[in-house]
C-alpha cells in the first residue's frame, strides 16, 4: 500500500511524504503507483517552477519527502497551498478508486 501523508500547520502545508508501493501490479506495470508518482512529482515541479521555491527534497527508492521552509510559506503561501491542495485532491480521487492500495492521511501539527 502507498501511504501519502500531508502535514499542515493551521492552513499552511508544511510537508508531505509518500512511502511504499501500492501492490496493485508488478513493478513497472503498476498504474496506481505510477499515478501517485505522477501527481506528487508534478506537485514538486509546481513548487519549484511555478511557486519558485526550493523545498527540501528527500528521494529514496519507494519514498519521497518534501519539506517547505517557513520563509517560503511567508512569501508564497497561496501558491504553495493551491499546488499541494490540488495534489491532495488528485490523491483523494485515486484513493476512492483504489482504496486497498492508497492511504491518504492529513496530519495537523
Secondary structure, DSSP 8 states (H G I E B T S, - for coil): -EEEEEEEETTEEEEEEEES---SSSTTS-HHHHHHHHHHHHHHHIIIIIS----EEEEETTEEEEE--HHHHHHHHHHHHHHHHHHHHHHHHHHHH-TTTEEEEEEE-
